[in-house]
Amino acid sequence: MNDLKNIPATVDVLVVGAGNAALCAAISAAEAGASVLVLERSPEDARGGNSAYTGGAFRVAYEGAEDIYRLVPDLSDEERAKSDFGTYPKSQFFDELVEMSGLRADADLVEILVNRSFDTLQWMRTQGVRFIPIHGRQSFVVDGKNKFWGGLTVEVSGGGAGLVESLFTRAQRMGIQVAYDHKMTELIVENGKVCGVVAMHKGQQLQLRAGAVILAAGGFHANAEWRARYLGVNWDLAKVRGSRYNTGLAIQAALDQGARAAGHWSGCHSVFYDANAPEFGEPNLLNQQKNYFNLGIVVNTLGERFVDEGENFRNYTYSRMGAAILKQPNARGWQIFDATGAALLPDEYRIRQATRYQSDTLEGLVNQFEGVDCERLLQTLQEFNAAVDRDVPFNPAELDGRRTQGLAIDKTNWALPLEKGPFVAYEVSCGITCTYAGLAITPKAEVLDEEGFPMPGLYAAGEMVGGLYFTKYPGGAGLTSGSVFGRIAGQEAAQQARS
């Protein structure tokens, strides 16, 4: 709805943003009895924020298969018998988040995220979100069973688009109003309390008041000037993997009112991305990322490898690969696979728009690349093949220790020699997904001021929360964080508004 006459001038809770975190906040507030208005900067056909561009994977702590069955109760007996879900206890989830932050993460927030993850996904099921096992992207068949790996087991049916559609459907049924094409520019503060926002709609400025405001409008990954300012040299050249509307406006509005900045302002989630993908992500053209580099090797235009592709499961390392390739000459390179590795690649490598090369020989493959040192690259491939320890069996479902020996950068797991044709390659560059900086919050999702006190009436959730991610990012944690703190923010904001 965009009719200005139908937008309430005052509501209990006003939510800025309309992705996963924002919608969970809105639904939670409405459940608590609050009247809710959602302001979405984008037009309706581009709604959903960054969440709409994700694969829909959620990282959740669970003790075993019975917990997965509670999240996915419609699994058939055959599916249960053929699946090895393993376990992902709270202690492991907590330790991985803290370790991947370089021990900088806010431990109180991490504890809330981990402890509330399973309960929040169960709550989402009651709101109409359907979870399924990630068979295609997070499991390999080992001894006749789908063995899941990397602590990531469930996703939403229909991916990110299915997630936001389910949440929008639930919000509509609850009577939550959504105003599209509304760009929030300022917070309204009176007597020390946040009591509304200033928004622009088709050139008209509006003042919308509320008992409490929840900011869930994402980070600043789509703001080229901020990327260059905070992330550094050449980050303005990165392709934007997700929503073009996440430019940091809501973060700036809160900082202008004295909110405390938090998180890693020079850090971000970035991936190997198709070299010829559009400058901005498009909802009808997803799967431009290329995240299964661990099954092959990656080279730059100098013809040299520049990362350990097998350092860990790809969902623990993929979020910093965009930064790695951005540092290479011309910020581009190629992922190369032989027939064995290529057979294990998921659907994101099979889309029609992929910048793909194929040949029956390595020489024929390399000669198709433009701007590469072909002689050096062929030498790199020969050296890699000769360095593989073939005595160690290959097992893609675990850290198999199959490695190279003696290279300048050894591959420490899943080292398959490139010798079985046909050979394929994908040209890649840097795609930025989200930024790691934003606002400081309490475990109740209250935004903190510069002195460390909660700002009355102001809450935040989702990618604009700082303090959770720094050096690396475990796949699936972002959506879970948005849901956990979005739900908390909705409950707390509704209570604030009623008081």
C-alpha positions as CSV (number, residue, x, y, z in Angstrom):
1,M,0.0,0.0,0.0
2,N,1.2,3.4,-0.9
3,D,-1.9,5.6,-0.6
4,L,-0.8,8.4,1.8
5,K,-4.3,8.7,3.1
6,N,-4.2,5.1,4.4
7,I,-0.9,5.4,6.2
8,P,-1.5,5.9,9.9
9,A,0.2,9.0,11.3
10,T,0.8,7.2,14.7
11,V,1.3,3.5,15.5
12,D,2.6,1.6,18.4
13,V,5.6,0.2,16.6
14,L,7.2,1.5,13.4
15,V,9.7,-0.9,11.6
16,V,12.2,0.5,9.1
17,G,13.0,-2.1,6.5
18,A,11.2,-5.1,5.1
19,G,13.7,-8.0,5.1
20,N,13.8,-11.1,7.3
21,A,14.8,-9.2,10.5
22,A,12.3,-6.4,9.9
23,L,9.4,-8.8,9.2
24,C,10.2,-11.0,12.2
25,A,10.2,-7.8,14.3
26,A,6.9,-6.6,12.9
27,I,5.2,-10.0,13.4
28,S,6.6,-10.3,16.9
29,A,5.3,-6.8,17.8
30,A,1.9,-7.6,16.4
31,E,1.7,-10.8,18.3
32,A,2.3,-8.8,21.5
33,G,-0.7,-6.7,20.6
34,A,0.9,-3.6,19.0
35,S,-0.3,-1.8,15.9
36,V,2.6,-2.0,13.4
37,L,3.6,0.0,10.3
38,V,6.5,-1.2,8.1
39,L,8.4,1.4,6.0
40,E,10.1,-0.1,3.0
41,R,12.4,2.0,0.9
42,S,12.1,-0.1,-2.2
43,P,9.1,-0.5,-4.5
44,E,6.9,-3.5,-3.9
45,D,8.4,-5.6,-6.7
46,A,11.9,-5.3,-5.1
47,R,10.8,-5.8,-1.5
48,G,12.6,-8.1,0.9
49,G,15.9,-6.4,1.4
50,N,19.0,-8.6,1.3
51,S,17.0,-11.5,2.5
52,A,15.4,-12.0,-0.9
53,Y,18.8,-12.5,-2.4
54,T,20.0,-15.3,-0.1
55,G,19.8,-19.0,-0.4
56,G,17.6,-19.1,2.7
57,A,20.0,-21.1,4.9
58,F,19.7,-20.8,8.7
59,R,22.5,-21.9,11.1
60,V,20.9,-23.4,14.2
61,A,22.1,-25.3,17.2
62,Y,20.7,-28.8,17.5
63,E,21.5,-31.9,19.4
64,G,20.7,-34.5,16.7
65,A,18.3,-35.8,14.1
66,E,15.3,-35.5,16.4
67,D,15.7,-31.8,16.6
68,I,15.8,-31.5,12.8
69,Y,12.6,-33.6,12.6
70,R,11.0,-31.0,14.8
71,L,12.0,-28.3,12.4
72,V,11.2,-30.4,9.3
73,P,8.3,-32.6,10.5
74,D,7.2,-33.6,6.9
75,L,10.4,-35.6,6.2
76,S,9.5,-39.1,4.9
77,D,10.8,-42.2,6.5
78,E,13.0,-42.8,3.5
79,E,14.5,-39.3,3.8
80,R,15.2,-39.8,7.4
81,A,16.8,-43.2,6.8
82,K,19.1,-41.7,4.1
83,S,20.2,-38.6,6.0
84,D,23.1,-38.2,8.5
85,F,22.4,-34.9,10.1
86,G,25.0,-35.2,12.8
87,T,24.9,-32.7,15.6
88,Y,25.7,-29.0,16.0
89,P,25.6,-28.2,19.7
90,K,25.4,-24.7,21.2
91,S,29.0,-24.8,22.3
92,Q,30.2,-25.3,18.8
93,F,28.0,-22.6,17.4
94,F,29.2,-20.2,20.0
95,D,32.9,-21.1,19.7
96,E,32.8,-20.7,15.9
97,L,31.1,-17.3,15.9
98,V,33.6,-16.0,18.5
99,E,36.6,-17.6,16.8
100,M,35.7,-16.3,13.4
101,S,35.4,-12.8,14.9
102,G,39.0,-12.9,16.0
103,L,37.6,-13.1,19.6
104,R,36.1,-9.6,19.1
105,A,32.4,-10.5,19.0
106,D,30.1,-9.3,21.7
107,A,29.8,-12.5,23.8
108,D,26.5,-11.5,25.3
109,L,24.9,-11.0,21.8
110,V,26.5,-14.3,20.6
111,E,25.1,-16.2,23.5
112,I,21.6,-14.8,22.8
113,L,21.9,-15.7,19.2
114,V,23.0,-19.2,19.9
115,N,20.6,-20.0,22.7
116,R,17.6,-18.6,21.0
117,S,18.3,-20.0,17.5
118,F,16.3,-23.3,17.7
119,D,13.4,-21.7,19.6
120,T,13.3,-18.9,17.0
121,L,13.2,-21.3,14.1
122,Q,10.3,-23.2,15.7
123,W,8.5,-19.9,16.2
124,M,9.1,-19.1,12.5
125,R,7.4,-22.4,11.6
126,T,4.3,-21.3,13.4
127,Q,4.4,-18.1,11.3
128,G,4.2,-20.1,8.1
129,V,7.9,-20.5,7.2
130,R,8.7,-24.0,5.9
131,F,12.2,-25.4,6.5
132,I,13.8,-28.2,4.5
133,P,17.2,-30.0,4.6
134,I,19.9,-28.4,2.4
135,H,20.5,-31.6,0.4
136,G,21.8,-29.9,-2.7
137,R,24.3,-27.5,-1.2
138,Q,25.3,-28.9,2.2
139,S,25.5,-32.7,1.9
140,F,27.3,-35.3,0.0
141,V,26.4,-39.0,-0.4
142,V,28.8,-41.0,1.7
143,D,28.1,-44.7,2.3
144,G,24.6,-44.4,0.9
145,K,23.6,-41.5,3.1
146,N,23.4,-37.7,2.7
147,K,26.1,-36.6,5.1
148,F,25.7,-32.9,6.1
149,W,28.8,-30.8,6.8
150,G,29.9,-27.4,8.0
151,G,27.2,-27.0,10.7
152,L,24.6,-26.0,8.2
153,T,21.6,-28.3,7.7
154,V,18.3,-26.4,7.0
155,E,17.1,-23.8,4.6
156,V,13.7,-22.2,3.8
157,S,11.7,-23.8,1.0
158,G,11.9,-21.4,-1.9
159,G,15.2,-19.9,-0.7
160,G,15.3,-16.2,0.3
161,A,12.4,-15.3,-1.9
162,G,10.3,-18.0,-0.3
163,L,11.3,-16.8,3.2
164,V,10.2,-13.2,2.7
165,E,7.1,-14.3,0.8
166,S,6.1,-16.4,3.8
167,L,6.7,-13.6,6.2
168,F,4.9,-11.0,4.1
169,T,1.9,-13.4,3.9
170,R,1.9,-13.8,7.7
171,A,2.2,-10.0,8.2
172,Q,-0.7,-9.3,5.9
173,R,-2.9,-11.8,7.7
174,M,-2.1,-10.0,11.0
175,G,-3.1,-6.6,9.6
176,I,0.4,-5.2,9.5
177,Q,0.6,-2.4,7.0
178,V,3.6,-2.0,4.6
179,A,4.4,1.4,3.0
180,Y,6.6,1.0,-0.1
181,D,8.8,3.7,-1.7
182,H,9.3,5.3,1.7
183,K,12.8,6.4,2.5
184,M,13.5,7.1,6.1
185,T,15.9,10.0,6.5
186,E,15.7,11.1,10.2
187,L,14.7,10.0,13.6
188,I,12.3,12.1,15.6
189,V,13.5,12.6,19.2
190,E,11.5,14.5,21.8
191,N,12.5,14.8,25.5
192,G,15.2,12.2,25.0
193,K,12.9,9.5,23.5
194,V,12.7,8.3,19.9
195,C,9.1,8.8,18.9
196,G,9.0,8.5,15.1
197,V,10.8,9.0,11.8
198,V,10.9,11.5,8.9
199,A,10.4,9.8,5.6
200,M,10.4,10.8,1.9
201,H,7.7,9.4,-0.5
202,K,7.7,10.6,-4.1
203,G,9.1,14.0,-3.1
204,Q,6.9,14.5,-0.1
205,Q,8.2,14.6,3.4
206,L,6.2,12.8,6.1
207,Q,6.5,12.7,9.8
208,L,5.4,9.3,11.2
209,R,5.1,8.8,14.9
210,A,5.3,5.7,17.0
211,G,5.6,4.5,20.6
212,A,8.8,2.7,19.5
213,V,11.0,2.5,16.4
214,I,12.8,-0.6,15.1
215,L,15.6,-0.1,12.6
216,A,16.2,-3.2,10.4
217,A,17.2,-1.6,7.1
218,G,20.5,-3.4,6.5
219,G,24.1,-2.2,6.3
220,F,25.8,0.0,3.7
221,H,27.0,-2.5,1.1
222,A,25.2,-0.7,-1.7
223,N,26.8,2.7,-1.0
224,A,29.9,2.9,-3.1
225,E,31.2,6.1,-1.4
226,W,30.9,4.5,2.1
227,R,32.5,1.3,0.8
228,A,35.6,3.3,-0.4
229,R,35.6,5.4,2.8
230,Y,35.3,2.5,5.3
231,L,36.4,-0.7,3.5
232,G,39.3,0.8,1.6
233,V,40.8,1.0,-1.9
234,N,38.9,-0.5,-4.8
235,W,35.8,-1.5,-2.7
236,D,33.8,1.0,-4.7
237,L,34.4,-1.3,-7.7
238,A,32.8,-4.4,-6.1
239,K,29.6,-5.7,-7.6
240,V,26.6,-5.6,-5.2
241,R,25.3,-9.0,-4.7
242,G,22.1,-8.0,-2.9
243,S,19.7,-5.1,-2.5
244,R,20.6,-1.8,-4.0
245,Y,18.6,0.0,-1.3
246,N,21.0,-0.8,1.6
247,T,23.0,2.4,1.7
248,G,23.3,3.0,5.5
249,L,20.7,5.7,5.8
250,A,19.1,4.2,8.9
251,I,22.6,3.8,10.5
252,Q,23.4,7.4,9.8
253,A,20.1,8.6,11.2
254,A,20.7,6.8,14.5
255,L,24.4,8.0,14.7
256,D,23.1,11.6,14.1
257,Q,21.0,11.2,17.3
258,G,24.0,10.0,19.3
259,A,23.8,6.2,18.8
260,R,27.0,4.2,19.4
261,A,28.8,2.8,16.4
262,A,29.8,-0.9,16.7
263,G,31.3,-3.7,14.7
264,H,34.0,-3.9,12.0
265,W,33.7,-0.8,9.8
266,S,36.4,-2.0,7.5
267,G,35.0,-5.6,7.3
268,C,32.4,-7.1,5.1
269,H,30.9,-10.3,3.7
270,S,32.1,-10.7,0.1
271,V,32.3,-13.7,-2.2
272,F,33.6,-15.0,-5.5
273,Y,31.0,-13.6,-8.0
274,D,30.5,-14.0,-11.7
275,A,32.8,-11.6,-13.5
276,N,30.0,-10.5,-15.9
277,A,27.2,-10.3,-13.4
278,P,25.2,-7.0,-13.3
279,E,26.5,-4.2,-11.0
280,F,23.5,-4.7,-8.7
281,G,21.8,-7.9,-7.7
282,E,18.5,-8.7,-9.5
283,P,15.8,-10.8,-7.9
284,N,15.3,-12.7,-11.2
285,L,19.0,-13.4,-11.6
286,L,20.3,-15.0,-8.5
287,N,23.0,-17.6,-8.0
288,Q,25.7,-15.4,-9.4
289,Q,28.0,-16.3,-6.5
290,K,30.5,-19.1,-7.0
291,N,31.2,-20.6,-3.6
292,Y,32.4,-24.2,-4.2
293,F,36.0,-23.3,-5.0
294,N,37.1,-26.0,-2.5
295,L,36.4,-28.6,-5.1
296,G,39.0,-27.1,-7.5
297,I,41.6,-24.3,-7.6
298,V,41.4,-20.5,-8.1
299,V,44.0,-18.6,-10.1
300,N,44.6,-14.9,-10.9
301,T,45.6,-13.2,-14.2
302,L,49.3,-13.9,-13.3
303,G,48.4,-17.6,-13.6
304,E,49.0,-18.2,-9.9
305,R,46.9,-19.5,-7.0
306,F,46.4,-17.0,-4.2
307,V,44.3,-18.8,-1.5
308,D,44.2,-22.2,0.2
309,E,41.0,-23.4,-1.4
310,G,40.7,-26.2,1.2
311,E,41.4,-24.4,4.4
312,N,38.0,-25.3,5.8
313,F,34.5,-26.1,4.7
314,R,33.5,-23.4,2.2
315,N,30.7,-22.0,4.4
316,Y,33.4,-21.0,6.9
317,T,35.7,-19.3,4.3
318,Y,33.5,-18.1,1.4
319,S,32.6,-14.8,3.0
320,R,36.2,-13.4,2.7
321,M,37.0,-14.6,-0.8
322,G,35.6,-11.5,-2.4
323,A,38.2,-9.5,-0.5
324,A,40.9,-11.9,-1.6
325,I,40.2,-11.6,-5.3
326,L,39.7,-7.8,-5.1
327,K,43.4,-7.6,-4.2
328,Q,44.4,-9.5,-7.3
329,P,45.4,-7.8,-10.6
330,N,42.3,-6.5,-12.3
331,A,40.3,-7.9,-9.4
332,R,39.4,-11.1,-11.4
333,G,40.4,-14.7,-11.8
334,W,39.2,-18.2,-12.6
335,Q,37.9,-21.2,-10.7
336,I,39.1,-24.4,-12.4
337,F,37.7,-27.9,-12.0
338,D,38.3,-31.2,-13.6
339,A,35.4,-33.6,-14.3
340,T,35.5,-35.2,-10.8
341,G,35.2,-31.8,-9.0
342,A,32.7,-30.4,-11.6
343,A,30.4,-33.3,-11.0
344,L,29.9,-32.2,-7.4
345,L,29.1,-28.5,-8.2
346,P,25.6,-27.3,-7.2
347,D,23.1,-25.4,-9.3
348,E,24.8,-22.0,-8.9
349,Y,27.4,-23.2,-11.4
350,R,24.8,-24.5,-13.9
351,I,22.8,-21.3,-14.6
352,R,22.7,-20.1,-18.2
353,Q,24.3,-16.7,-17.4
354,A,27.5,-18.2,-15.9
355,T,30.8,-17.0,-17.5
356,R,31.9,-20.6,-18.2
357,Y,34.7,-22.2,-20.2
358,Q,35.1,-25.8,-21.1
359,S,37.7,-27.9,-23.0
360,D,38.9,-31.5,-23.1
361,T,42.4,-30.4,-22.3
362,L,43.9,-28.0,-19.8
363,E,45.8,-26.2,-22.7
364,G,42.6,-25.7,-24.6
365,L,40.9,-24.4,-21.4
366,V,43.6,-21.9,-20.5
367,N,43.9,-20.6,-24.0
368,Q,40.3,-19.3,-23.8
369,F,41.1,-17.0,-20.9
370,E,41.6,-13.4,-21.8
371,G,44.4,-11.4,-20.1
372,V,46.1,-14.3,-18.3
373,D,49.7,-15.5,-18.4
374,C,48.9,-18.8,-20.1
375,E,52.5,-20.2,-19.8
376,R,52.7,-19.6,-16.1
377,L,49.1,-20.9,-15.5
378,L,49.9,-24.2,-17.2
379,Q,53.0,-24.5,-15.0
380,T,50.9,-23.8,-11.9
381,L,48.5,-26.6,-12.9
382,Q,51.4,-29.0,-13.5
383,E,53.0,-28.1,-10.1
384,F,49.6,-28.5,-8.4
385,N,48.9,-31.9,-9.8
386,A,52.4,-33.2,-8.9
387,A,52.1,-32.0,-5.3
388,V,48.8,-33.8,-4.5
389,D,49.1,-36.6,-1.9
390,R,47.2,-39.3,-3.6
391,D,47.5,-41.8,-0.8
392,V,44.8,-39.9,1.3
393,P,41.3,-40.7,0.2
394,F,39.0,-37.9,-1.0
395,N,35.9,-37.2,1.1
396,P,34.0,-33.9,0.4
397,A,31.8,-34.4,3.5
398,E,34.7,-34.0,6.0
399,L,38.0,-32.3,6.4
400,D,39.8,-35.1,4.7
401,G,43.4,-34.0,5.0
402,R,44.0,-34.8,1.3
403,R,46.5,-32.0,0.5
404,T,49.4,-30.8,-1.5
405,Q,53.0,-30.7,-0.3
406,G,55.6,-28.2,-1.1
407,L,53.7,-25.4,-2.9
408,A,54.0,-21.7,-2.0
409,I,50.3,-22.0,-0.9
410,D,49.3,-25.6,-0.2
411,K,45.8,-26.8,-0.5
412,T,45.1,-28.5,2.8
413,N,41.9,-30.5,2.1
414,W,40.1,-31.9,-1.0
415,A,43.2,-31.6,-3.2
416,L,41.9,-33.3,-6.4
417,P,44.5,-33.3,-9.2
418,L,43.2,-31.6,-12.4
419,E,43.7,-34.4,-14.9
420,K,40.3,-35.8,-15.9
421,G,38.5,-34.0,-18.7
422,P,36.4,-32.3,-19.7
423,F,37.8,-29.4,-17.7
424,V,35.7,-26.4,-16.8
425,A,36.4,-22.9,-15.5
426,Y,34.3,-20.0,-14.2
427,E,35.5,-16.4,-14.4
428,V,34.9,-14.6,-11.1
429,S,35.3,-11.2,-9.5
430,C,34.2,-9.7,-6.1
431,G,30.6,-9.5,-5.0
432,I,29.8,-7.8,-1.7
433,T,26.9,-9.2,0.3
434,C,26.7,-7.1,3.4
435,T,28.8,-5.0,5.8
436,Y,29.8,-5.9,9.4
437,A,29.4,-2.5,11.0
438,G,26.4,-0.7,12.5
439,L,24.8,0.1,15.8
440,A,25.6,-1.2,19.3
441,I,22.6,-3.0,20.9
442,T,21.8,-4.7,24.2
443,P,20.7,-8.4,24.4
444,K,17.1,-6.9,24.3
445,A,17.9,-5.3,20.9
446,E,17.9,-1.8,22.4
447,V,20.2,0.7,20.6
448,L,22.9,2.1,22.9
449,D,24.0,5.7,22.9
450,E,27.6,6.8,22.9
451,E,27.8,6.6,26.7
452,G,26.5,3.0,26.7
453,F,22.9,3.6,27.8
454,P,19.8,2.4,25.9
455,M,18.2,5.0,23.8
456,P,14.5,5.1,24.9
457,G,12.2,4.0,22.1
458,L,14.9,2.7,19.6
459,Y,15.7,-0.9,18.7
460,A,17.7,-2.5,15.9
461,A,18.1,-5.9,14.3
462,G,19.6,-7.6,11.2
463,E,22.6,-6.5,9.2
464,M,22.7,-3.0,10.8
465,V,23.7,-4.5,14.2
466,G,27.4,-4.3,14.8
467,G,29.5,-6.5,17.1
468,L,28.7,-10.0,15.8
469,Y,31.0,-10.5,12.8
470,F,34.5,-9.3,12.1
471,T,37.1,-11.4,10.3
472,K,35.0,-14.2,8.9
473,Y,31.4,-15.2,8.9
474,P,29.8,-18.7,9.3
475,G,27.2,-19.2,6.5
476,G,23.6,-19.1,7.7
477,A,24.3,-17.1,10.8
478,G,23.1,-13.8,9.3
479,L,19.5,-14.9,8.7
480,T,19.4,-16.6,12.1
481,S,20.7,-13.4,13.8
482,G,18.1,-11.3,12.0
483,S,15.3,-13.6,13.1
484,V,16.4,-13.9,16.7
485,F,17.0,-10.2,17.4
486,G,14.1,-9.2,15.2
487,R,11.8,-11.3,17.3
488,I,13.3,-9.8,20.5
489,A,13.1,-6.3,19.2
490,G,9.4,-6.7,18.3
491,Q,8.5,-8.0,21.8
492,E,10.5,-5.3,23.5
493,A,9.2,-2.5,21.3
494,A,5.6,-3.5,21.8
495,Q,6.1,-3.5,25.6
496,Q,7.8,-0.1,25.4
497,A,4.9,1.3,23.3
498,R,2.3,0.0,25.7
499,S,4.1,1.6,28.6
